Amino acid sequence: MNTIEAHTVRTGEYPLEVRVRSHTFVADASTAAGGQDSAPGPHDYFDSALAACKAITAMWYAKRHSIPLERVEAHVESDDSDERNGVYKLRCRVELIGALSDEQRAQVQRAIAACPIHKLMTTSDVLIENT
């Protein structure tokens, strides 16, 4: 089990310090939501999880199959215009940099399409227990 802790930095304000294992980062609300936009917000981290997972999956797959992938660039665009109706759209584009053949690119792209966070976001029942 993994535990993440978040706590406010200053009384009555939005910015948070978030701890994951030995890592610390900050989060804030956007100015439109009343925050200071001093750090990414929760939606940004949600979207970032997908970008990071796709990039890490690409590199993991390439290393495992001796594919000469040098670098990965993952781009995620979000559209929250219909979120209140239960639809949150993410558009992903992953660039593979290196001397890959067309077949190797296709193999890595198939792996990227099945990254764990993509599957979690689209096929899992996520249960949240408030205690």
C-alpha positions in Angstrom: 0.0 0.0 0.0 1.2 3.5 -0.9 0.4 6.5 1.3 0.4 10.0 0.0 0.1 12.9 2.4 -1.0 16.5 1.6 -1.2 19.5 3.9 -1.8 23.2 3.6 1.3 25.3 3.6 -0.3 28.6 4.9 -3.5 28.9 7.0 -6.6 29.7 4.9 -4.8 29.3 1.5 -4.8 26.6 -1.2 -1.2 25.7 -1.7 -0.3 22.3 -0.5 2.8 20.3 0.2 2.5 16.8 -1.0 4.7 13.9 0.1 5.1 10.6 -1.7 7.6 8.3 -0.1 10.8 10.5 0.1 9.5 13.0 -2.5 8.0 16.3 -1.8 6.2 18.6 -4.3 3.5 21.3 -4.2 0.0 21.7 -5.5 -2.2 24.7 -5.8 -5.6 25.8 -7.3 -5.6 27.9 -10.4 -6.3 31.6 -10.2 -9.7 31.0 -11.8 -10.5 28.6 -8.9 -9.3 31.2 -6.3 -5.8 29.9 -5.8 -2.5 31.5 -6.6 -1.5 29.0 -9.5 1.9 28.7 -7.7 2.1 25.0 -8.7 0.2 22.5 -10.7 -3.3 21.6 -9.6 -4.9 18.2 -9.0 -6.2 18.0 -12.6 -2.7 18.8 -13.8 -1.2 15.9 -11.7 -3.9 13.6 -13.0 -3.1 14.5 -16.6 0.6 14.3 -15.9 0.3 10.8 -14.5 -0.9 9.7 -17.9 1.9 11.5 -19.8 4.5 10.1 -17.4 3.1 6.6 -17.6 3.1 6.6 -21.4 6.7 7.8 -21.6 7.9 5.4 -18.9 6.0 2.5 -20.6 7.7 3.3 -23.9 11.2 3.3 -22.4 10.5 0.2 -20.4 9.2 -1.7 -23.4 12.1 -0.5 -25.6 14.7 -1.6 -23.1 13.1 -4.9 -22.6 13.0 -5.6 -26.3 16.4 -4.0 -27.2 14.8 -1.3 -29.3 17.0 1.8 -29.8 14.7 4.3 -28.2 16.8 7.3 -27.1 14.1 9.7 -25.8 10.4 10.0 -25.4 8.2 13.1 -25.4 4.7 12.6 -24.2 2.1 15.4 -24.7 -1.3 15.3 -23.1 -4.0 17.9 -23.8 -7.1 18.0 -21.6 -10.7 19.2 -22.3 -12.8 19.6 -19.2 -15.6 21.5 -20.8 -18.0 18.6 -20.3 -16.6 17.3 -17.0 -19.7 18.2 -15.0 -21.6 15.8 -17.3 -19.1 13.0 -16.6 -16.9 13.4 -19.6 -13.2 14.4 -19.3 -11.3 14.2 -22.6 -7.5 13.6 -22.8 -5.7 13.7 -26.1 -2.3 12.0 -26.1 0.6 12.2 -28.5 3.9 10.4 -27.9 7.0 11.1 -29.9 9.7 8.4 -30.0 13.2 9.6 -30.7 15.8 7.2 -32.0 16.7 5.0 -34.9 13.6 2.8 -34.7 12.2 0.8 -37.6 8.6 1.2 -38.6 7.8 -2.1 -36.9 9.6 -1.1 -33.7 7.7 2.1 -33.6 4.5 0.2 -34.0 5.5 -2.2 -31.2 6.3 0.6 -28.8 3.1 2.5 -29.7 1.0 -0.7 -28.9 2.7 -0.9 -25.5 2.1 2.8 -24.9 -1.6 2.4 -25.7 -1.8 -0.2 -22.9 0.1 1.7 -20.2 -1.1 1.0 -16.7 -2.4 4.5 -16.0 -4.4 4.5 -19.3 -6.0 1.2 -18.3 -6.6 2.5 -14.7 -8.3 5.6 -16.0 -10.4 3.8 -18.6 -11.2 0.3 -17.5 -10.9 0.1 -13.7 -13.5 0.7 -11.0 -11.6 3.0 -8.7 -13.1 2.8 -5.2 -12.4 5.8 -2.8 -13.1 5.2 0.8 -13.4 8.4 2.9 -12.4 7.8 6.5 
